[in-house]
Amino acid sequence: MKTNLLKIDRVAILSQESQRMIKGQAGIDLSLCGCSCSGGVSSPSYCGKFIICPQIYAC
């Protein structure tokens, strides 16, 4: 499989040190997600894809 990837234009193999230096973020902050008192997911719209709230939630 490695040889198939090398056939793609502008593909380079990164060393482990180079991989450690790559920094990035998907732009999704799950710390903003929460549950409302009714048990629904609150905050940004993408939170419903990542967390599930219990049906009974004590406030």
N, C-alpha and C positions, 0 to 999 in steps of 0.2 A: 504494500500500500504506500509505503514511503516513496518508492520510485514513481508511482503515479502522481503524487503531489509535486514532485520535482519537475514534472513535465509542464506544469502550469506556469505561464509567464509571470515574472516578477515575484516568485515565491522564494523565500529564503529560510534556511533552518536557523533558528535562534539557539544560542547557547543557554545553559541554565542561568548563568549570570544575567544575560540579556532579558530573559523571561522574568527574573526577579525585579528588574528595574521598571517593567511596564506597570503603569498605574492607570487606573480608569474606574469608571463607575457606570452602572446601567442607568442611573438617573431615577431609580426607584427607592424611595425612603420609606421602609416599612415601619419606622418608628412613628410615623404620622397616623398609622392605622389604629383603630380601636373599635370597641363595641359600645353601642348605645344601651340605655337602660331597658329598652324593649328587646334587646338581643340582636339588633341589626348591626351590620358593619358600618362604621362611620368614617369620615374623612375622605381622602381622594378616591376617585372612582376605581382606580386599579386595585384598591385594597380587597375588594370582593373576590379577586382572583387568587389572593395569597393567604387570606385568613378566613376562618369560619368562627362565628360567635355562637356560644351556647344559647339555646332557646330561653333559658331562665338565667338572667344576669342580675346580680344584686348591685345596686348603686349605693 
